[in-house]
C-alpha cells in the first residue's frame, strides 16, 4: 500500500515542475507557478470546507468524497468516528446498567463530583436522605443535609468508617452513611437505613441491663448466706463435710456477681451520652494504687511489676471509668503471666497525646485472635480464662471507655513471649498536673 503523503509530495513536485516548464515556454514562469500554488491551495481549502461541513452537521456519518491525501484523511477520521461511536455505545450501555442496578438498590445512592455537588441519585435517596432528583441535582450535598455529624464527617475527609446519624426530618430513624471515593475525584455516597438494627441493639442493651439488675439481688443474697454457712462450718460438725462444696458454690456465685457487675457497667457505658467534658484525673496516683493492688493479686507468683510514669501528666476524663480500664489491663497481665514474670506499666506523653502501656512476659496471644479480643465473652482459651477468674468482659469495657474518651487501643503480642496493650489518648484530653501548676 502506497503512502499517501509520498504520493502527495510527488504531486506537488509534479505541479511545480509542469507549471515552471509551461511558464518558461511563455516567458511567465513565476506567474504560472503562482497560478499553480493558488490552485493547489484552493483545492486544499475546498477539502477543509468539506471537513468543516462534515464535523459540524450532526447526523451526517458518511465522510465526503475526497481525493489525494484528503481521501485518506477522511477515511481515517471516519474509522476513528466509528470506533468512538462504538465505545460510546459500550459506555452508555455500562452506564445504563449501573444506573438500573443502583436505582434498584434499597439504599440511597448519590453520585457526587469533586466539588461535592450532586450529579445523580437513585429513587431511594429521596426516602433515606430526603433528596429530590428534580430540585437537588447540582446542589452541594452539605447544603441539603445539615446534620452536624454529617457536616463534620464530610469536612474531616476520613471515610474509613461509616457515619451513623439520624435520618433527616425523622430523629427516630437512623442511617449508616458511607462515602466511597472513585474515578477523578468523584464520590459515591451510600445511605442505609439501620433503624431496625438500632432497635435490636437497644432491645439487647435493655434486656442485658434488666436481667443483670434482676440477678444482682438474688446473687447478693446467695453470697451472704454462703459466707455465713462457710463461717459456721468451722464450728458446726454437721456442716463440716459440706464446707468444700459451700466454698465452690460461693466461688461460682461470686464469679456470677462479677459478670453481672461488668454487664451493668457495659450497659451504662453504652447508654451514656458521648463524653464532652470530664474532671481532672490524677493518672499517676491512680496507677500507683493499681500497682499495689496488682502486687497483692500476684501473691505467691512473685511477679516483677515495675512502674514508669510521668507524674506531671493528667487526663481530663471520668475517674472510675479510667480506673476500670487501667486496672483491667494490669490485672489481666498479672493473671496471664507465669510465675516470676515481668510486668511493665508505663504512662508517658508526646506530641500525639498521652499513652498508657502494659507490657508483660506472659503466654502471648495468637495473631488470629487479636482482632476479636474486645468482643464480649470472647476467650482465646476458655478453660484457662475461667481458671484465672476472668469474666470475658474486661476488654469490652476497656474498648467502650476508650471510645468515650476518644482514645484507641492497640495490641501487640507474640506467642510465648508476651503482650503489650497500649491506650492512646488524644492531646486534647491531656492536662498538665494542677499540683505542679499551683507551685
C-alpha positions as CSV (number, residue, x, y, z in Angstrom):
1,X,0.0,0.0,0.0
2,X,1.4,3.3,-1.1
3,X,2.0,6.1,1.4
4,X,-0.5,8.9,0.6
5,X,1.9,11.5,1.8
6,X,4.6,10.3,-0.6
7,X,2.1,10.4,-3.4
8,X,1.0,13.9,-2.4
9,X,4.7,15.1,-2.3
10,X,5.3,13.8,-5.8
11,X,2.1,15.5,-6.9
12,X,3.3,18.9,-5.5
13,X,6.7,18.4,-7.2
14,X,4.9,17.5,-10.5
15,X,2.6,20.5,-10.4
16,X,5.5,22.8,-9.7
17,X,7.6,21.3,-12.5
18,X,4.9,21.4,-15.1
19,X,3.9,25.0,-14.2
20,X,7.6,26.1,-14.5
21,X,8.0,24.3,-17.8
22,X,4.9,25.8,-19.3
23,X,5.6,29.2,-17.8
24,X,9.1,29.1,-19.3
25,X,7.7,28.5,-22.8
26,X,5.5,31.6,-22.4
27,X,8.2,33.6,-20.6
28,X,6.0,33.8,-17.5
29,X,7.4,31.1,-15.2
30,X,6.7,33.0,-11.9
31,X,3.1,33.8,-13.0
32,X,2.3,30.1,-13.9
33,X,4.0,28.9,-10.7
34,X,1.8,31.4,-8.7
35,X,-1.4,30.2,-10.5
36,X,-0.4,26.6,-9.7
37,X,0.1,27.4,-6.0
38,X,-3.2,29.2,-5.8
39,X,-5.0,26.4,-7.5
40,X,-3.4,23.9,-5.1
41,X,-4.3,25.9,-2.1
42,X,-7.9,26.3,-3.4
43,X,-8.1,22.5,-3.7
44,X,-7.0,22.2,-0.1
45,X,-9.4,24.9,1.1
46,X,-12.2,23.1,-0.6
47,X,-11.5,19.9,1.2
48,X,-11.1,21.8,4.5
49,X,-14.6,23.3,3.9
50,X,-15.9,19.8,3.3
51,X,-14.3,18.6,6.5
52,X,-15.9,21.5,8.4
53,X,-19.4,20.8,7.0
54,X,-19.0,17.1,7.9
55,X,-18.0,17.6,11.5
56,X,-20.4,20.4,12.2
57,X,-23.6,18.9,10.8
58,X,-25.0,16.4,13.3
59,X,-26.5,13.2,11.9
60,X,-24.2,13.1,8.9
61,X,-22.0,10.0,9.4
62,X,-20.7,9.3,5.9
63,X,-17.5,11.2,5.1
64,X,-17.3,13.5,2.0
65,X,-15.7,12.3,-1.2
66,X,-12.1,13.4,-1.3
67,X,-9.1,13.0,-3.5
68,X,-5.5,12.5,-2.9
69,X,-4.3,12.8,0.7
70,X,-7.7,14.1,1.8
71,X,-9.4,10.8,0.9
72,X,-7.0,9.1,3.4
73,X,-7.7,11.8,6.0
74,X,-11.5,11.4,5.6
75,X,-11.2,7.6,5.8
76,X,-9.1,7.8,8.9
77,X,-11.5,10.2,10.6
78,X,-14.4,8.1,9.6
79,X,-12.8,5.0,11.2
80,X,-12.0,7.0,14.3
81,X,-15.6,8.2,14.4
82,X,-16.9,4.7,14.2
83,X,-14.6,3.5,17.0
84,X,-15.7,6.4,19.2
85,X,-19.3,5.7,18.4
86,X,-18.9,2.0,19.3
87,X,-17.0,3.0,22.5
88,X,-19.7,5.5,23.4
89,X,-22.4,2.9,22.9
90,X,-20.5,0.5,25.2
91,X,-20.0,3.2,27.9
92,X,-23.7,4.1,27.6
93,X,-24.7,0.5,28.0
94,X,-22.5,0.2,31.1
95,X,-23.8,3.5,32.5
96,X,-27.4,2.4,31.9
97,X,-26.7,-0.9,33.7
98,X,-25.1,0.9,36.6
99,X,-28.0,3.3,36.9
100,X,-30.5,0.5,36.6
101,X,-28.7,-1.7,39.3
102,X,-28.2,1.3,41.5
103,X,-31.8,2.5,41.1
104,X,-33.0,-0.9,42.2
105,X,-30.9,-0.8,45.4
106,X,-32.9,-0.2,48.6
107,X,-30.0,2.0,49.9
108,X,-30.0,5.7,48.9
109,X,-27.1,6.3,46.4
110,X,-25.8,9.7,45.3
111,X,-23.0,10.4,42.9
112,X,-21.0,13.5,43.8
113,X,-18.4,15.4,41.8
114,X,-15.1,16.8,43.1
115,X,-16.9,19.9,44.4
116,X,-19.4,17.7,46.4
117,X,-22.2,18.6,44.1
118,X,-24.9,16.1,43.2
119,X,-24.6,14.6,39.7
120,X,-27.1,11.7,40.0
121,X,-29.2,9.9,42.6
122,X,-31.4,6.9,42.7
123,X,-35.1,6.9,43.9
124,X,-34.2,5.5,47.3
125,X,-32.2,8.7,48.1
126,X,-35.5,10.5,48.4
127,X,-36.7,8.0,51.0
128,X,-33.5,7.9,53.1
129,X,-31.9,11.3,52.6
130,X,-35.0,13.3,51.6
131,X,-33.4,14.4,48.4
132,X,-35.3,15.3,45.2
133,X,-34.0,14.4,41.7
134,X,-35.9,17.2,40.2
135,X,-34.6,20.0,42.5
136,X,-31.4,18.9,44.1
137,X,-29.2,17.9,41.1
138,X,-26.2,20.3,41.0
139,X,-26.6,21.3,44.7
140,X,-23.9,21.0,47.3
141,X,-24.6,18.0,49.5
142,X,-23.8,19.8,52.7
143,X,-26.4,22.5,51.8
144,X,-29.1,19.8,51.8
145,X,-28.0,17.5,54.7
146,X,-27.3,19.9,57.6
147,X,-26.9,17.5,60.5
148,X,-23.7,18.5,62.4
149,X,-22.3,14.9,62.5
150,X,-22.6,14.7,58.7
151,X,-21.0,18.2,58.2
152,X,-18.1,17.1,60.4
153,X,-17.8,13.8,58.6
154,X,-17.5,15.5,55.2
155,X,-15.1,18.2,56.3
156,X,-12.8,15.8,58.0
157,X,-12.5,13.6,54.9
158,X,-11.9,10.4,56.9
159,X,-14.2,7.8,55.2
160,X,-12.7,4.6,56.6
161,X,-15.7,4.0,58.8
162,X,-19.3,4.8,58.0
163,X,-21.2,7.5,59.9
164,X,-24.3,6.7,61.9
165,X,-26.7,9.6,62.1
166,X,-30.5,10.3,62.4
167,X,-32.5,10.4,59.2
168,X,-33.2,14.0,58.0
169,X,-36.7,15.1,59.2
170,X,-37.1,12.0,61.4
171,X,-35.0,11.7,64.6
172,X,-36.4,8.2,65.3
173,X,-34.8,6.6,62.3
174,X,-31.1,6.1,61.8
175,X,-28.9,5.9,58.7
176,X,-25.4,4.4,58.1
177,X,-23.7,6.8,55.6
178,X,-20.6,5.7,53.7
179,X,-18.6,7.8,51.2
180,X,-16.6,5.9,48.6
181,X,-14.1,7.9,46.5
182,X,-13.7,6.7,42.9
183,X,-12.7,8.0,39.5
184,X,-11.4,11.5,39.0
185,X,-12.1,13.0,42.5
186,X,-15.7,11.7,42.4
187,X,-17.5,10.2,45.4
188,X,-20.3,7.7,45.8
189,X,-22.5,8.3,48.9
190,X,-24.5,5.4,50.1
191,X,-27.1,5.7,52.9
192,X,-28.6,2.6,54.5
193,X,-31.5,2.5,56.9
194,X,-30.3,0.9,60.1
195,X,-33.3,1.7,62.3
196,X,-34.2,-1.9,62.8
197,X,-30.6,-2.8,63.8
198,X,-30.5,0.1,66.2
199,X,-33.8,-1.0,67.7
200,X,-32.5,-4.6,68.1
201,X,-29.3,-3.2,69.7
202,X,-31.4,-1.2,72.1
203,X,-33.5,-4.2,73.0
204,X,-30.4,-6.2,73.6
205,X,-29.0,-3.5,75.9
206,X,-32.3,-3.2,77.7
207,X,-32.5,-6.9,78.1
208,X,-29.0,-7.2,79.5
209,X,-29.4,-4.3,81.8
210,X,-32.8,-5.6,83.1
211,X,-31.6,-9.2,83.6
212,X,-28.4,-8.0,85.3
213,X,-30.5,-5.9,87.7
214,X,-32.8,-8.8,88.4
215,X,-29.8,-11.2,89.0
216,X,-27.9,-8.8,91.2
217,X,-30.2,-9.1,94.3
218,X,-30.6,-13.0,94.4
219,X,-26.8,-13.4,93.9
220,X,-26.1,-11.0,96.7
221,X,-28.5,-12.9,99.0
222,X,-26.9,-16.2,98.0
223,X,-23.4,-14.9,98.6
224,X,-24.4,-13.7,102.0
225,X,-25.9,-17.0,103.1
226,X,-23.0,-19.0,101.7
227,X,-20.5,-16.8,103.5
228,X,-22.4,-17.3,106.7
229,X,-22.6,-21.1,106.2
230,X,-18.9,-21.3,105.4
231,X,-18.1,-19.4,108.6
232,X,-20.4,-21.7,110.6
233,X,-18.9,-24.8,109.1
234,X,-15.8,-24.4,111.3
235,X,-17.9,-24.6,114.4
236,X,-20.7,-27.0,113.2
237,X,-19.7,-30.6,112.7
238,X,-22.9,-31.1,110.6
239,X,-21.7,-28.6,108.0
240,X,-18.0,-29.6,108.1
241,X,-18.4,-32.2,105.3
242,X,-20.2,-29.6,103.1
243,X,-17.5,-26.9,103.5
244,X,-15.7,-27.6,100.3
245,X,-19.0,-27.7,98.4
246,X,-20.1,-24.4,100.0
247,X,-16.8,-22.8,99.1
248,X,-17.1,-23.9,95.5
249,X,-20.7,-22.6,95.4
250,X,-19.5,-19.3,96.9
251,X,-16.7,-19.1,94.3
252,X,-19.2,-19.5,91.4
253,X,-21.8,-17.1,92.8
254,X,-19.0,-14.5,93.3
255,X,-18.0,-15.1,89.7
256,X,-21.6,-14.6,88.5
257,X,-21.8,-11.4,90.6
258,X,-18.6,-10.1,88.9
259,X,-20.2,-10.8,85.5
260,X,-23.4,-9.1,86.4
261,X,-21.5,-6.0,87.7
262,X,-19.4,-5.9,84.4
263,X,-22.6,-6.2,82.3
264,X,-24.2,-3.4,84.3
265,X,-21.1,-1.2,83.7
266,X,-21.1,-2.0,80.0
267,X,-24.8,-1.1,79.8
268,X,-24.1,2.2,81.5
269,X,-21.2,2.9,79.1
270,X,-23.4,2.2,76.0
271,X,-26.3,4.3,77.2
272,X,-24.4,7.2,78.5
273,X,-24.1,10.2,76.1
274,X,-20.7,10.9,74.4
275,X,-18.2,12.3,76.8
276,X,-17.6,16.0,76.1
277,X,-16.1,17.2,79.3
278,X,-14.9,15.4,82.4
279,X,-12.8,16.1,85.5
280,X,-9.1,16.3,86.3
281,X,-7.9,12.7,86.8
282,X,-4.5,12.1,88.5
283,X,-3.4,9.2,86.5
284,X,0.0,8.8,88.3
285,X,-1.7,8.4,91.7
286,X,-4.2,6.0,90.2
287,X,-1.5,3.8,88.6
288,X,0.4,3.7,91.9
289,X,-2.7,2.3,93.6
290,X,-3.3,-0.1,90.8
291,X,0.3,-1.3,91.0
292,X,-0.2,-2.0,94.8
293,X,-3.4,-4.0,94.0
294,X,-1.6,-5.9,91.3
295,X,1.2,-6.9,93.7
296,X,-1.5,-8.2,96.1
297,X,-3.2,-10.1,93.3
298,X,0.1,-11.6,92.2
299,X,0.7,-13.0,95.7
300,X,2.9,-16.2,95.5
301,X,3.5,-15.7,91.8
302,X,6.3,-13.3,92.6
303,X,5.9,-11.1,89.6
304,X,8.3,-8.2,89.0
305,X,5.8,-5.3,88.5
306,X,7.6,-2.1,87.5
307,X,6.2,1.4,87.2
308,X,7.5,4.1,84.8
309,X,5.2,7.1,84.9
310,X,5.2,10.8,84.1
311,X,4.0,12.5,87.3
312,X,3.1,15.7,85.5
313,X,0.7,14.2,83.0
314,X,-3.0,14.0,84.0
315,X,-6.2,13.4,82.0
316,X,-9.5,15.1,81.5
317,X,-12.0,12.3,81.9
318,X,-14.1,10.1,84.2
319,X,-12.2,8.8,87.2
320,X,-14.0,5.5,87.8
321,X,-14.1,4.6,84.0
322,X,-10.4,5.2,83.6
323,X,-9.6,3.2,86.8
324,X,-11.6,0.3,85.4
325,X,-9.7,0.4,82.1
326,X,-6.2,0.6,83.6
327,X,-6.9,-2.0,86.3
328,X,-8.4,-4.4,83.8
329,X,-5.3,-4.3,81.6
330,X,-2.9,-4.6,84.5
331,X,-4.8,-7.4,86.3
332,X,-5.1,-9.3,83.1
333,X,-1.3,-9.1,82.8
334,X,-1.0,-10.5,86.3
335,X,-3.4,-13.3,85.6
336,X,-1.8,-14.4,82.3
337,X,1.9,-14.0,83.2
338,X,3.6,-17.1,84.6
339,X,5.4,-17.1,88.0
340,X,8.5,-14.8,88.3
341,X,7.4,-13.0,85.1
342,X,7.9,-9.3,84.5
343,X,5.2,-6.6,84.0
344,X,6.0,-3.1,83.0
345,X,3.4,-0.3,83.5
346,X,4.2,2.9,81.6
347,X,2.5,6.3,81.4
348,X,4.0,9.0,79.2
349,X,3.2,11.7,76.8
350,X,4.4,13.0,73.4
351,X,3.2,15.3,70.7
352,X,0.4,12.9,69.8
353,X,-1.0,12.8,73.3
354,X,-0.8,10.6,76.4
355,X,-0.2,6.8,76.4
356,X,-0.8,4.1,78.9
357,X,1.1,0.9,78.2
358,X,1.1,-2.5,79.9
359,X,3.8,-4.9,78.8
360,X,4.1,-8.5,80.2
361,X,6.2,-11.6,79.6
362,X,3.2,-13.8,79.6
363,X,1.8,-16.5,77.3
364,X,1.1,-14.2,74.4
365,X,-1.9,-14.2,72.0
366,X,-2.1,-15.9,68.6
367,X,-2.5,-13.2,65.9
368,X,-5.8,-14.6,64.6
369,X,-7.4,-13.8,68.0
370,X,-6.2,-10.2,68.4
371,X,-9.0,-8.5,66.3
372,X,-11.7,-10.2,68.4
373,X,-10.3,-9.7,71.9
374,X,-12.6,-6.8,72.7
375,X,-15.8,-8.7,71.9
376,X,-18.0,-9.7,74.8
377,X,-17.2,-13.1,76.3
378,X,-14.6,-13.8,73.6
379,X,-11.9,-16.1,75.0
380,X,-8.7,-17.3,73.5
381,X,-8.6,-20.3,75.8
382,X,-11.9,-20.8,77.5
383,X,-10.6,-23.2,80.2
384,X,-7.6,-21.1,81.1
385,X,-9.7,-17.9,81.2
386,X,-12.1,-19.4,83.7
387,X,-9.3,-20.8,85.8
388,X,-7.8,-17.4,86.3
389,X,-11.2,-15.8,87.2
390,X,-11.9,-13.7,84.1
391,X,-15.4,-12.7,83.2
392,X,-14.7,-12.3,79.5
393,X,-15.9,-8.7,79.6
394,X,-12.8,-6.7,80.7
395,X,-11.5,-5.8,77.3
396,X,-15.1,-5.0,76.1
397,X,-15.3,-2.5,79.0
398,X,-11.8,-1.1,78.0
399,X,-13.0,-0.6,74.4
400,X,-16.1,1.3,75.4
401,X,-14.3,3.5,77.9
402,X,-11.7,4.4,75.4
403,X,-14.3,5.2,72.8
404,X,-16.0,7.6,75.3
405,X,-12.7,9.3,75.8
406,X,-11.9,9.4,72.1
407,X,-8.9,7.1,72.7
408,X,-7.8,3.9,70.9
409,X,-6.5,0.6,72.0
410,X,-3.5,-1.1,70.3
411,X,-2.5,-4.7,71.0
412,X,0.9,-6.3,70.2
413,X,1.6,-9.8,71.1
414,X,3.9,-12.7,70.4
415,X,3.1,-16.3,71.5
416,X,5.2,-17.5,74.4
417,X,6.9,-14.1,74.6
418,X,4.3,-11.7,76.0
419,X,1.8,-9.0,75.1
420,X,1.7,-5.2,75.1
421,X,-1.6,-3.3,75.4
422,X,-1.4,0.5,74.6
423,X,-4.1,3.1,75.2
424,X,-3.6,6.2,73.1
425,X,-5.3,9.3,74.4
426,X,-5.7,12.4,72.2
427,X,-3.7,15.5,73.0
428,X,-6.9,17.5,73.8
429,X,-7.5,15.1,76.7
430,X,-4.1,15.6,78.3
431,X,-3.6,18.3,81.0
432,X,-0.6,19.3,83.0
433,X,-0.5,18.4,86.7
434,X,-2.6,21.0,88.5
435,X,-0.4,20.5,91.6
436,X,2.7,21.5,89.6
437,X,0.8,24.5,88.2
438,X,0.0,25.7,91.7
439,X,3.5,25.5,92.9
